[in-house]
Amino acid sequence: MDTEKAFRLELWDAELRPWFLHVIPDAIKSVSILGVLLLFWEGVALLRFLGYPDDLLQRLEKTHFFFIWIALVAISINFVLKLVISTWRK
């Protein structure tokens, strides 16, 4: 039983803890960016409900679409680069 506990502690200290400390801030950053974009989309929906002109709503929707793609590309590149760098170091 002591060897199993020692193995779990070693696994946690050596591998899992640094991984969690690395992944959690990235997850928080990604969810925050996507949350802001969701609020932007809800704002566009509210403006549509309030009778905002259709041509201006189309511009806002295109802007939202552009920001969504930029955010997804940036988050993906960030994740891949961190993965490559962490693999390169090992």
N, C-alpha and C positions, 0 to 999 in steps of 0.2 A: 504494500500500500504506500509506503514512503517513496519508493521509486516512481510510482505512478504520479504522486503529488509533486515530486521533484521534476519529473518530466513536464508536467503541465505548467509548473512555474517557469521552467526554463523556456518552454515554447512560448508562453505569454511574454516573458521579458525579452527574448531574442527576436521573435518574429511578429507575434500578433499585436503587441502594444504599439510598436513603432508604426505598423501598418494602419491601425485604427487612428493613431494620432496624425497620420498623413491623410487618411481618407475623410475623416469627419469635417475638417475645415473646407475641403473641396466640395463635399456634399452640401454643406451650409451655403457656400458661395453659389453653387449651381441652383439650389432651390430658391435662394434670394433673387437671383437674376430672373429666373422663370416666374417667380411670384410678382415681381414688378411688371413684367410683360403681361401677366394675366390681369393685373390691375389696370394697365393701359387698355387692354381689350374690353374690360368691363366699363371703362370710361367711354370708349367708343360706342358700346351698346347703350349706355345711358344717354349719350348725345343723340343717338338714333331715336330713342324713346321720346326725348324732349323735342323732336322735330328739327334737328339740325339739318342744314341743306345736304342733299345727297352727294353732290360733287365733292364737297369738303370731307364728307364721311369716307368716300372712296379713297381720297388722299391719305386719310388717317389709317384706313385699313391696309393700304399699300405700305405705308411707313411701318406699321406694326409687323407686317409680313417680312419686311426687310430686316427689322430688328430681331425678329425671331430667328431668321437664318444666320445672322451675324452672331447672335448669342450661342446658338447651337454649334456653330463652327468654332467659335472661340473656346467654349467649354470642352469640345472634343479635342481640339489641338492641345489645350492645356493638359488634359488627362493623358493623351498619348505621349506628349513630351515628358511629363513626370514619370510615366511608366518606363519610357526608354532610358531616361537618366537613372532611375533607380535600378534598372536591369544592368546598365553599363557599369555602375559602381560596384555591383556584385561580380 
